[in-house]
Amino acid sequence: AGTVDDDSQPSTPCVSCQSGVSYQSTSGQTQCITVQECGAGFEQTTVPTTSSDRVCTRCSLGSTYKSSSLTSDSCVAVKQCNYTVSYLSQAATTTSDAVCTAITACGSSQFLALAATTTADNVCVNCTVCTETTEVSCSSTSDSVCAACVSCVSGVT
């Protein structure tokens, strides 16, 4: 194992497979087998030898990942969002990292209708512009409350 008879001549010595590149687990063979690569979403758990293939294991969903662009043989830890300033806009997979997005701040003419959660942004709504009388002005957490003009002087609201 680990060598091959590449010329099929019993009188010549066998040739070693190239460590990390090829292997042969069975004696008397004429060709080495190419070592498998651990693709995206998998990490190397057993190093290949001249007589055994590389063993790859899937990354742990939600905990680790390995994208095709990573040159490492190992899965890496998934990014953790800081939920005080961001939310999880895209969950991690075994081949991609989590995506954290900054929480949107409502503008001065908006109020917060629904606060951000760990997986959703703030929902900001434009404040109502009252046409007659504003009973309660728009605040950061509530809309304007409009009232009908009851005893308005002509031209004054």
C-alpha positions in Angstrom: 0.0 0.0 0.0 1.2 3.5 -0.8 3.1 2.3 -3.9 2.2 1.2 -7.4 3.8 -0.8 -10.2 3.5 1.9 -12.7 5.2 0.0 -15.5 3.6 -3.4 -14.8 7.1 -5.0 -14.8 7.6 -7.3 -11.8 11.4 -6.9 -12.1 11.3 -3.1 -11.4 10.6 -1.5 -8.0 7.2 0.0 -7.2 6.9 3.8 -7.2 5.5 5.7 -4.2 2.4 7.7 -4.5 2.9 11.5 -3.8 1.9 12.3 -0.2 -1.0 14.8 0.0 -1.6 14.5 -3.7 -2.3 10.8 -4.4 -2.6 7.5 -2.6 -3.1 3.8 -3.1 -4.6 1.6 -0.3 -4.4 -1.7 -2.2 -1.1 -3.5 -3.1 -0.4 -4.6 -6.6 -2.1 -1.7 -8.3 -0.7 0.2 -11.3 -2.0 3.7 -10.6 -2.3 6.1 -7.6 -5.7 7.7 -6.8 -6.0 11.5 -6.5 -6.6 12.6 -3.0 -10.0 14.3 -2.5 -10.3 18.0 -1.7 -12.5 19.2 1.1 -14.9 21.6 -0.7 -17.0 24.4 0.6 -18.9 23.4 3.8 -16.4 20.7 4.7 -13.2 20.5 6.7 -10.3 18.1 6.7 -10.5 15.8 9.7 -7.9 13.2 8.7 -4.7 14.1 6.7 -4.1 12.0 3.6 -1.1 9.7 3.4 0.4 7.7 0.5 -1.9 4.8 1.5 -5.1 6.6 2.6 -7.4 9.4 1.3 -8.2 12.6 3.1 -11.3 12.5 5.3 -13.6 15.5 5.2 -16.4 16.3 7.6 -19.3 18.8 7.2 -19.0 22.1 9.1 -21.5 22.5 11.9 -24.6 24.4 10.7 -25.1 27.6 12.7 -21.7 27.3 14.4 -19.0 27.0 11.7 -18.7 27.4 7.9 -16.2 27.2 5.1 -16.7 29.1 1.9 -15.1 28.1 -1.4 -12.9 31.2 -1.1 -11.3 30.1 2.2 -7.9 28.5 1.7 -7.9 26.9 5.1 -8.6 23.2 5.5 -10.7 24.0 8.6 -14.2 25.4 9.1 -14.3 28.8 10.9 -16.6 30.2 13.5 -19.7 32.0 12.4 -20.0 35.7 13.1 -22.1 36.7 16.0 -24.2 39.8 15.7 -24.2 42.6 18.3 -28.0 42.8 18.7 -27.8 46.2 20.4 -26.7 47.8 17.1 -27.5 45.2 14.4 -29.8 42.3 13.5 -29.2 39.0 11.7 -30.2 39.7 8.1 -28.9 36.4 6.7 -28.4 33.2 8.7 -25.1 31.3 8.3 -25.0 28.1 6.3 -22.2 25.6 6.2 -20.7 27.5 3.2 -21.4 31.1 4.2 -21.0 33.4 7.2 -23.9 35.1 9.0 -24.7 38.6 7.8 -25.3 41.3 10.4 -26.9 44.6 9.3 -27.0 47.9 11.2 -30.3 48.7 12.7 -32.0 51.7 10.9 -32.6 54.8 13.0 -35.9 56.5 12.3 -35.7 59.9 10.8 -36.9 63.2 12.4 -40.3 63.0 10.6 -40.9 59.3 11.4 -41.8 57.3 14.5 -40.9 53.8 15.5 -43.8 51.5 14.7 -42.0 48.2 15.5 -38.7 47.9 17.2 -35.9 45.7 15.7 -35.6 42.1 16.7 -32.7 39.7 16.4 -33.8 39.0 12.8 -35.6 42.1 11.6 -34.9 45.8 11.3 -36.8 48.7 12.9 -40.1 49.6 11.2 -40.2 53.4 10.8 -43.4 55.1 9.6 -43.7 58.7 8.4 -45.6 60.9 10.8 -49.1 62.0 9.8 -49.3 65.7 8.8 -52.4 67.1 10.3 -54.5 69.2 7.9 -56.4 71.1 10.6 -55.3 70.9 14.2 -52.6 68.8 15.8 -53.7 67.6 19.2 -50.6 65.6 19.9 -47.3 66.0 17.9 -45.5 63.1 16.4 -42.8 61.7 18.7 -40.1 59.1 18.2 -42.5 56.4 19.4 -46.0 57.5 18.3 -47.8 59.2 15.4 -49.4 62.6 15.4 -52.9 62.8 16.7 -55.0 65.1 14.6 -58.2 66.9 15.7 -60.9 68.6 13.7 -61.1 72.4 14.0 -64.1 73.1 16.3 -63.9 76.8 16.9 -61.5 78.0 14.3 -61.3 81.6 13.3 -61.3 81.9 9.5 -57.7 81.5 8.2 -56.3 80.3 11.6 -55.9 76.6 12.4 
